[in-house]
Structure formats: C-alpha cells, structure tokens
Amino acid sequence: MRRILLFALVLALCAAVQPAQAAQGPVGNWNIKVKVGHVGEGIRTVILRIKKMEDGKYDIKMSKMSGKLDDIDELEVRGENELFMVMGSYEYTLQFEGDTVKGTVVNPAGKQTVTGSRQESVRILGDAVDPLRRSWRGTIERRDGKLMMVSRRGFDTFFTNVEEFEADLIKSEGQVVVVTGWWIKTKIKIQKLELYEQQ
C-alpha cells in the first residue's frame, strides 16, 4: 500500500512540474547548437537568455563569438512559443516546447536546422566550440608572410599552430597537402600534415 501511495505521489509531482515548465514558455537560459565554419565544421553552443519584463515584453540576449552576451537586433513574437530573432547576419526562427527548442537559422552561408535545450544551472554556460576532427585538402601558400592553405574550393584557410609545423609547411609550399586536425572558430589546428598522393 505504501508503495502505491509513494508511486501516486511521484506521478502527482511530475504532473505538477510539467505544466509549470510549459508555462515558462521561452523564458530561461537556452543552449542552441549551431554549425560554424566555411571550410570545416564545428559545433558552437550559442547561449540565449530570455526574460519577460513586467510589461509582458521579452528582454533577449544572445552570445557572440567573443562569448559576450548582447541584445538581439530584432524580435518578432509569432505565437505563444515561437520567436523570430535577428542577431547580426543570423536569422533565428525558434519553437519552444517544455525544455527543448528547435527551429532554423539562416545566414549568408545558407540555412540549417538547429536544436537546443533549457539550461538547468544558474550559471550561464556555453558559447564554446566543440572541435570536430577531420581532414582537408589544399595547396600551401604564403600570404602577407603567413603560411596558409588554399582549399580546393578556393577558400583561404589559416592555422592556429603554424610554429609547430613551420618546417613541414615551408617544405610543402606550393604543393597539395592533406591536413588533419580540428576546426577552431575560423582556423585549423593542425594535428598531421601530409603530401597528397593522387590515387
């Protein structure tokens, strides 16, 4: 009997918590995963902080690449739980449901689907790039005295750790190489550098 009562109490508590979360709607701190990078890709966790003012309007701040939270540029409320926001060259259309958020982001590079979740901790976390390890092919060149790589698509790509691989980069200048490493914001951190061998 005690087990049944305890189980009923747990169910009642869960039922009470869910409407409270739903009633919050978009209000809260959110972590949204956004792909970044024009040559390689990384996943940036964007922080969205939404407060509701006494007049019923939203006060919304979003994290920039620098990590600083700043006011968004534009806001359009499209429903009880849907917001359209502009931050710089990024346009977000987001739907909030319970502790999850989903939607789309449009920027000059194209359109992508994004997802996120409500942040439980009081301290604002995020805005870090989780690096993805992969390989790129391109030609090593020198621009304004800096060793860099021109990708197959013609993108200028710079490195975060040129000093570690300077001898190999100089030796490979003018040649096609395969660089393995991590995409960190706008540059590649080299792990391995090899001459490209055509099959």
N, C-alpha and C positions, 0 to 999 in steps of 0.2 A: 504493500500500500504506500509506504514511504517513497519507494522508487517511482511509482506512478505520479505521486504529488510533486516530487522533485522534477520529473520529466515535464509535467504540465507547467511548472513554474519557469523552467528554461524556455519552453515554447512561448510562453507569455512574454518573457523578457525580449526574446528575438523579435516577436511581432511588434513590440513597443519601440524597439530600436530602429527597425526598417522604415516605418513612416517618418521617424524623426530625421533620418538621413535623407529620405526623399524630399522632405520639407525644406531641407537646406538648399536643394537645387544646386546651382552653380557655385554658391558661396563656399569658400575654403581655399586651401592651397592644393594645386594640382601639378603632377609630373606628367609632361607630354613628351613622347619620344618622336623626334624629328630627324630624318636623314639629312646629312650635310656633306658637302664636298662635290667638286665638279669632275674630278678625275677618279678618285677612290671614294669610298663612303665611310662615314662614321655615324654613330647614333648620338645625337645631342639630346640631353634631357632638359627641356625648357620648363621653367617654373612659371606657373600662372597663379597669381594671388588675387582672389575675388572677394570683395567685401560689399555689403549692402548698407548704404547710408540711411539716415533717418528719413530722408525724403523719398526713399524707395529706389533711388538710382544706384547703379553699380560703380564702385571705385575699383578699377582693374589695373594691375601692374604685371609686367612680364619681364623675364630675364633676357638680357642681351648676351652677345658672345663674350663680352667683358665680364659677365657674371653679375652685373649691376641690375637691380630691378628698376624699371622705369614705366611711366604711364604709357598706355597704348595710345595710338594716334586717332583711331576711330572705333566707335562701338555702335552696333545695331542689335537691339533685342528682337529676335524673330519668333519668340514664343516663350513659354514659361521656363523651359530648359534648353533653349537654343540661342546661341550668341554668334554674331559675325563681328570679327575684330580685325583691325589693320595695325600692324606693327612694322614700320619701315616698309620694305618691299614684300613682306609676308602678309597674306590674307588668310585668316583662320575662320572656318565655319565649324562650330563645335556643338555637339549634342551631349548633355549631361544626364546621366541616369544612375541614381544611387551613388556608388563610389567609383564609377567608371565614366570616362569621357571618350568620345570618338568623333571623327569628322575628317575634314580635308584641309590641306594647306596649299595655297597657290603662291608661287614666287616666280621670278624670271626664268628659273631653270625648269619649271614645269609644275605639275600637280601631284600630290601624294596623299595617301590615306594615313591618318595618324590615330593613335590610341593613347590613353593615359589613365591615371588613377588618382584618387584623392590621397593626399599625403596625411598620414596619421600623426606624425610627430609635430610638435610645436615649432621646432627649429626648421627653417626653410632649407631644404636640401636640393641638390641637383645642379643643373647647368654645367655638367661635366661631359666631356666627350668620351664615350666608351670606345676605344680604338678597335678597329677591325683589321686583322692581319690579312694581307693579300699581296698579290704581285702585279706590277705594272711594267709595260714595255715602252721604251722611248729612246731618244738619242741624247747623249750627254753633250751639253754645250756650255759655253761661258757667256753670261750676260752681265754687263757692268762689273766685270771682275769676279762674279759669283758663279760657281759651278752649279748647274741645274739640269733638268731633263725636259725635253720637249716630247710630249706624248704622241702616240700615233694619230690622235685627233687634233694635234696642234696646240694643246694647252701647255703653257709654261708652268712647270712644277718645281718648286724649291724644296730643300731638305732642312730638317731641324738639326741634324748632326753631321754636317759636312766634314768637320775636323776629323772625326773618327775614320772616315772613308776617303779622305782627301787624296791619298796616293792612288787608290783604285779609280777614283773619279777622274783624276788627271790622266791616268793610263788609258781610260776608256773614252776620253774626249773625242767627239766626232763619230763614235761608234754606237750601234744599237745594243742596249743592255736590257736585262730583266732585273728590276729592283723589287725585293721582297721586304715588307715592313708594315708600318701602321700609318694610317691617315690621321694626323693630329691637326684639327681645325683646318688650316689652309696649306699644310705642308706634309711631306712624308718623312717619317723617322725610319731610316734605313736599318734593316737587320742583316740583309745579304745583298751583294751586288755581283751579277754575273754577266758575261758577254752573251748576247742572244745567238743561239745556234739554230739556224733555219733547218727544219726537218726535211 
